[in-house]
């Protein structure tokens, strides 16, 4: 409790000190708007987690790691001399973002996801202005990792963005067709006469469609981000982090095959209740828990095989 009180007193003293200058008041205004958006955004992430999404925890972890990196560099950042033109540019970014963010959140001319994406970009815009006015434009070339982690944490539905990139670079339904074929092979292996027809798995009693949500891409993207954040947290070398990301992606795609098998059998033989159970949030959470448990032991085994290295 004493430590918390000391932090509160230090924060209050810092706020009072910042409020004495025009620069400090502009920065506090930007931080207040970002804080309000962050509270709203954390509520959205919590709601998605309740409905089976696993990306919310990773986004929060990315934000925490970015803040930790900044905190570790606080003494070095205090010594930076900011040119007047950088400070002016930062002020312009902050004030323009403060005006734009409420407009983006209440706008009715776009879809909810588009509004959230624009609001997140404006939020990053404000933070960029704060960094530019506080530490100069050179901050962005000196700490690109911190900026990248903040963007991951604040972007709405990063899987949707990565989905658009994937679909632009690959043939139509490429991963869905591969997962359909893999699922039919696995069903044959357990004695079920399944046939893969495009994105449909046909069984004697019915057929199941393997759509985008069942192709394993979202989980693979989540595991890639989780591996990246975990590698940074454990201070692994860049090659080791890349290797952990590859392991996470492969594990997610391979483990998606038994999920397709189970959902197909549930849909055809067990009825609508069990299909919805395994296809929706509860079944997804069970699979996510199993995957992360397996991944944890695999990663810990890989990391303990060699001495840890500092990132270059």
Secondary structure as UniProt FT lines:
FT   HELIX           2..18
FT   TURN            19..20
FT   HELIX           22..50
FT   TURN            51..52
FT   HELIX           55..72
FT   HELIX           74..78
FT   HELIX           84..106
FT   HELIX           112..135
FT   TURN            137..138
FT   HELIX           139..142
FT   HELIX           144..154
FT   TURN            156..157
FT   HELIX           158..169
FT   TURN            172..173
FT   HELIX           174..189
FT   TURN            190..191
FT   STRAND          195..197
FT   TURN            198..199
FT   STRAND          200..203
FT   TURN            204..205
FT   STRAND          206..209
FT   HELIX           212..214
FT   HELIX           217..233
FT   TURN            234..235
FT   HELIX           238..265
FT   HELIX           266..270
FT   HELIX           272..279
FT   HELIX           281..305
//
